[in-house]
Amino acid sequence: MLKKVCFAGIVFCLLTFSGVGNAEEGFVTLFNGQDLQGWVGRTDLYEVKERELRFREGKKNYGNLMYHRKFRDFVLRFEFQLVPNGNNGLAIRASDIHKDAAYYGMELQILDDTGSLKQNLEPYQYHGSIYGVVAAKKGFLKPVGEWNVQEVRAVGSRITVTLNGTIILDTDIANIRETPDGKEHPGLHNAEGYIGFLGHTMPVKFRNIRIKEL
C-alpha cells in the first residue's frame, strides 16, 4: 500500500511540474510546452523554447495567435515575462481569428507600464485594461524580466483581471455603449469567442497557460 501511495505521489509531481497535468481542479492546459498544437493564426510569429511560448521580435511582426476553439465563461491563468517597453495583448471572446481583437472582441493589454516609450498613453492602454474601453489599476507589475502571474475571469458581462495577487480590473461591461476611445467596438458584447495572444513586435514570453470553463 505504501509503495502505491509513493508511486502515485511521484507521478502527480512529475505531471504537475512537466505541465502535462494540472493540480488546479477543473483547469486544462492550452499550451503543452512543446509545440503549437491547438493554436492557429500567425503561428510563424511564435516559437516554443524551454517550455515557453515566445513571440518573435521584429519591427514588422504583428499577428494573432489564437486557440482553435471558442470559449464563453471561463477562468484563464497564465504567466508572462516582459522586456523593456514590451507590448502584447490577450484576446478574449474574439469573433474572428484574423481581425483586430480589440474591436471584434476584447483585448486585455499586456504592456510594460514602466517603459520609457509608454508614458504618454491613455489610461485604457496600460496593462490589464480592456483596450479602448476600461482602464485597469497600475503599479502591480513585477520588474521587467521577472515572471508575472495573471488570472482573467469572464462570467457573462463581468470581467475581472488579477495580477500577481491583486485585482486590477473588475468591471461589468453590460451597459457600455460609448467607449473612451470614441471608436466602434462591435465585438465588445460577444457572448463567446476565441482566446489568444496579439503580438506587437516585442519578444514577450508566456507559459503555464490553462483554463477552466464555467
Secondary structure as a PSIPRED ss2 file (coil, helix, strand):
# PSIPRED VFORMAT (PSIPRED V4.0)

   1 M C   1.000  0.000  0.000
   2 L H   0.000  1.000  0.000
   3 K H   0.000  1.000  0.000
   4 K H   0.000  1.000  0.000
   5 V H   0.000  1.000  0.000
   6 C H   0.000  1.000  0.000
   7 F H   0.000  1.000  0.000
   8 A H   0.000  1.000  0.000
   9 G H   0.000  1.000  0.000
  10 I H   0.000  1.000  0.000
  11 V H   0.000  1.000  0.000
  12 F H   0.000  1.000  0.000
  13 C H   0.000  1.000  0.000
  14 L H   0.000  1.000  0.000
  15 L H   0.000  1.000  0.000
  16 T H   0.000  1.000  0.000
  17 F H   0.000  1.000  0.000
  18 S H   0.000  1.000  0.000
  19 G C   1.000  0.000  0.000
  20 V C   1.000  0.000  0.000
  21 G C   1.000  0.000  0.000
  22 N C   1.000  0.000  0.000
  23 A C   1.000  0.000  0.000
  24 E C   1.000  0.000  0.000
  25 E C   1.000  0.000  0.000
  26 G C   1.000  0.000  0.000
  27 F C   1.000  0.000  0.000
  28 V E   0.000  0.000  1.000
  29 T E   0.000  0.000  1.000
  30 L C   1.000  0.000  0.000
  31 F C   1.000  0.000  0.000
  32 N C   1.000  0.000  0.000
  33 G C   1.000  0.000  0.000
  34 Q C   1.000  0.000  0.000
  35 D C   1.000  0.000  0.000
  36 L C   1.000  0.000  0.000
  37 Q C   1.000  0.000  0.000
  38 G C   1.000  0.000  0.000
  39 W E   0.000  0.000  1.000
  40 V E   0.000  0.000  1.000
  41 G E   0.000  0.000  1.000
  42 R C   1.000  0.000  0.000
  43 T H   0.000  1.000  0.000
  44 D H   0.000  1.000  0.000
  45 L H   0.000  1.000  0.000
  46 Y E   0.000  0.000  1.000
  47 E E   0.000  0.000  1.000
  48 V E   0.000  0.000  1.000
  49 K E   0.000  0.000  1.000
  50 E C   1.000  0.000  0.000
  51 R C   1.000  0.000  0.000
  52 E E   0.000  0.000  1.000
  53 L E   0.000  0.000  1.000
  54 R E   0.000  0.000  1.000
  55 F E   0.000  0.000  1.000
  56 R C   1.000  0.000  0.000
  57 E C   1.000  0.000  0.000
  58 G C   1.000  0.000  0.000
  59 K C   1.000  0.000  0.000
  60 K C   1.000  0.000  0.000
  61 N C   1.000  0.000  0.000
  62 Y E   0.000  0.000  1.000
  63 G E   0.000  0.000  1.000
  64 N E   0.000  0.000  1.000
  65 L E   0.000  0.000  1.000
  66 M E   0.000  0.000  1.000
  67 Y E   0.000  0.000  1.000
  68 H E   0.000  0.000  1.000
  69 R E   0.000  0.000  1.000
  70 K E   0.000  0.000  1.000
  71 F E   0.000  0.000  1.000
  72 R C   1.000  0.000  0.000
  73 D C   1.000  0.000  0.000
  74 F E   0.000  0.000  1.000
  75 V E   0.000  0.000  1.000
  76 L E   0.000  0.000  1.000
  77 R E   0.000  0.000  1.000
  78 F E   0.000  0.000  1.000
  79 E E   0.000  0.000  1.000
  80 F E   0.000  0.000  1.000
  81 Q E   0.000  0.000  1.000
  82 L C   1.000  0.000  0.000
  83 V C   1.000  0.000  0.000
  84 P C   1.000  0.000  0.000
  85 N C   1.000  0.000  0.000
  86 G C   1.000  0.000  0.000
  87 N E   0.000  0.000  1.000
  88 N E   0.000  0.000  1.000
  89 G E   0.000  0.000  1.000
  90 L E   0.000  0.000  1.000
  91 A E   0.000  0.000  1.000
  92 I E   0.000  0.000  1.000
  93 R E   0.000  0.000  1.000
  94 A E   0.000  0.000  1.000
  95 S C   1.000  0.000  0.000
  96 D C   1.000  0.000  0.000
  97 I C   1.000  0.000  0.000
  98 H C   1.000  0.000  0.000
  99 K C   1.000  0.000  0.000
 100 D C   1.000  0.000  0.000
 101 A C   1.000  0.000  0.000
 102 A C   1.000  0.000  0.000
 103 Y C   1.000  0.000  0.000
 104 Y C   1.000  0.000  0.000
 105 G C   1.000  0.000  0.000
 106 M E   0.000  0.000  1.000
 107 E E   0.000  0.000  1.000
 108 L E   0.000  0.000  1.000
 109 Q E   0.000  0.000  1.000
 110 I E   0.000  0.000  1.000
 111 L E   0.000  0.000  1.000
 112 D C   1.000  0.000  0.000
 113 D C   1.000  0.000  0.000
 114 T C   1.000  0.000  0.000
 115 G C   1.000  0.000  0.000
 116 S C   1.000  0.000  0.000
 117 L C   1.000  0.000  0.000
 118 K C   1.000  0.000  0.000
 119 Q C   1.000  0.000  0.000
 120 N C   1.000  0.000  0.000
 121 L C   1.000  0.000  0.000
 122 E C   1.000  0.000  0.000
 123 P H   0.000  1.000  0.000
 124 Y H   0.000  1.000  0.000
 125 Q H   0.000  1.000  0.000
 126 Y C   1.000  0.000  0.000
 127 H C   1.000  0.000  0.000
 128 G C   1.000  0.000  0.000
 129 S C   1.000  0.000  0.000
 130 I E   0.000  0.000  1.000
 131 Y C   1.000  0.000  0.000
 132 G C   1.000  0.000  0.000
 133 V C   1.000  0.000  0.000
 134 V E   0.000  0.000  1.000
 135 A C   1.000  0.000  0.000
 136 A C   1.000  0.000  0.000
 137 K C   1.000  0.000  0.000
 138 K C   1.000  0.000  0.000
 139 G C   1.000  0.000  0.000
 140 F C   1.000  0.000  0.000
 141 L C   1.000  0.000  0.000
 142 K C   1.000  0.000  0.000
 143 P C   1.000  0.000  0.000
 144 V C   1.000  0.000  0.000
 145 G C   1.000  0.000  0.000
 146 E C   1.000  0.000  0.000
 147 W E   0.000  0.000  1.000
 148 N E   0.000  0.000  1.000
 149 V E   0.000  0.000  1.000
 150 Q E   0.000  0.000  1.000
 151 E E   0.000  0.000  1.000
 152 V E   0.000  0.000  1.000
 153 R E   0.000  0.000  1.000
 154 A E   0.000  0.000  1.000
 155 V E   0.000  0.000  1.000
 156 G C   1.000  0.000  0.000
 157 S C   1.000  0.000  0.000
 158 R E   0.000  0.000  1.000
 159 I E   0.000  0.000  1.000
 160 T E   0.000  0.000  1.000
 161 V E   0.000  0.000  1.000
 162 T E   0.000  0.000  1.000
 163 L E   0.000  0.000  1.000
 164 N C   1.000  0.000  0.000
 165 G C   1.000  0.000  0.000
 166 T E   0.000  0.000  1.000
 167 I E   0.000  0.000  1.000
 168 I E   0.000  0.000  1.000
 169 L E   0.000  0.000  1.000
 170 D E   0.000  0.000  1.000
 171 T E   0.000  0.000  1.000
 172 D E   0.000  0.000  1.000
 173 I C   1.000  0.000  0.000
 174 A C   1.000  0.000  0.000
 175 N C   1.000  0.000  0.000
 176 I C   1.000  0.000  0.000
 177 R C   1.000  0.000  0.000
 178 E C   1.000  0.000  0.000
 179 T C   1.000  0.000  0.000
 180 P C   1.000  0.000  0.000
 181 D C   1.000  0.000  0.000
 182 G C   1.000  0.000  0.000
 183 K C   1.000  0.000  0.000
 184 E C   1.000  0.000  0.000
 185 H C   1.000  0.000  0.000
 186 P C   1.000  0.000  0.000
 187 G C   1.000  0.000  0.000
 188 L C   1.000  0.000  0.000
 189 H C   1.000  0.000  0.000
 190 N C   1.000  0.000  0.000
 191 A C   1.000  0.000  0.000
 192 E C   1.000  0.000  0.000
 193 G E   0.000  0.000  1.000
 194 Y E   0.000  0.000  1.000
 195 I E   0.000  0.000  1.000
 196 G E   0.000  0.000  1.000
 197 F E   0.000  0.000  1.000
 198 L E   0.000  0.000  1.000
 199 G E   0.000  0.000  1.000
 200 H E   0.000  0.000  1.000
 201 T C   1.000  0.000  0.000
 202 M C   1.000  0.000  0.000
 203 P C   1.000  0.000  0.000
 204 V C   1.000  0.000  0.000
 205 K E   0.000  0.000  1.000
 206 F E   0.000  0.000  1.000
 207 R E   0.000  0.000  1.000
 208 N E   0.000  0.000  1.000
 209 I E   0.000  0.000  1.000
 210 R E   0.000  0.000  1.000
 211 I E   0.000  0.000  1.000
 212 K E   0.000  0.000  1.000
 213 E E   0.000  0.000  1.000
 214 L C   1.000  0.000  0.000
